[in-house]
Amino acid sequence: MTQMIMASELSDADKQDRYLREAVSRISEALFRVANSAEVTELSLEVDAGGAELIRAREEREKQWLVETAEQGD
């Protein structure tokens, strides 16, 4: 959320958009993990404070969803 607030102060629209997309991606993945985790103690950002793993995991899940959706449409 902090990154989103700070991004709103940027004058460079491309940079602002990138920061907002990254922040939304991390939030989305974190919420997905919380909603789908049986064990709350497994949830931690200590190993990935920058959120790179969260972004990568969300992107992979979305790619898989697109492939499955395309296959169902055939």
C-alpha positions in Angstrom: 0.0 0.0 0.0 2.9 2.3 0.8 4.3 1.9 -2.7 0.9 2.7 -4.2 0.7 5.9 -2.2 4.3 6.9 -3.1 3.7 6.1 -6.8 0.8 8.6 -6.9 3.4 11.4 -6.3 5.5 10.4 -9.4 5.4 12.7 -12.4 6.6 10.0 -14.8 3.4 8.2 -15.9 5.2 5.1 -17.1 7.1 4.7 -13.9 3.9 5.4 -11.8 2.0 2.7 -13.8 4.8 0.1 -13.3 5.0 0.7 -9.6 1.2 0.5 -9.2 1.1 -2.8 -11.2 3.9 -4.3 -9.1 2.1 -3.3 -5.9 -1.2 -4.7 -7.0 0.5 -7.9 -8.1 2.1 -8.4 -4.7 -1.2 -7.6 -2.8 -3.1 -10.0 -5.1 -0.7 -12.8 -4.6 -0.5 -12.3 -0.8 -4.3 -12.4 -0.5 -4.4 -15.5 -2.7 -1.9 -17.2 -0.4 -3.8 -16.3 2.7 -7.1 -17.4 1.2 -5.7 -20.7 0.1 -3.3 -21.6 3.0 -4.4 -24.1 5.5 -1.5 -23.2 7.8 -1.2 -19.6 8.7 2.3 -20.0 10.1 3.6 -20.8 6.6 2.8 -17.3 5.5 5.7 -14.9 5.7 7.2 -12.1 3.7 10.5 -12.2 5.6 12.2 -14.1 2.8 10.8 -11.9 0.1 10.5 -8.4 1.4 10.6 -7.0 -2.1 7.8 -9.1 -3.3 9.6 -10.6 -6.3 8.4 -14.1 -5.5 4.8 -12.9 -5.0 4.8 -11.3 -8.4 6.4 -14.3 -10.1 3.9 -16.7 -8.5 0.9 -14.6 -9.6 2.2 -14.3 -13.1 2.7 -18.1 -13.4 -0.7 -18.8 -12.0 -2.3 -16.3 -14.5 -0.3 -17.9 -17.4 -1.6 -21.4 -16.4 -5.1 -20.0 -16.2 -4.9 -18.5 -19.7 -3.6 -21.8 -21.1 -6.4 -23.7 -19.5 -9.0 -21.2 -20.6 -7.7 -21.4 -24.2 -7.8 -25.2 -24.1 -11.4 -25.2 -22.9 -12.3 -22.8 -25.8 -11.0 -25.2 -28.4 
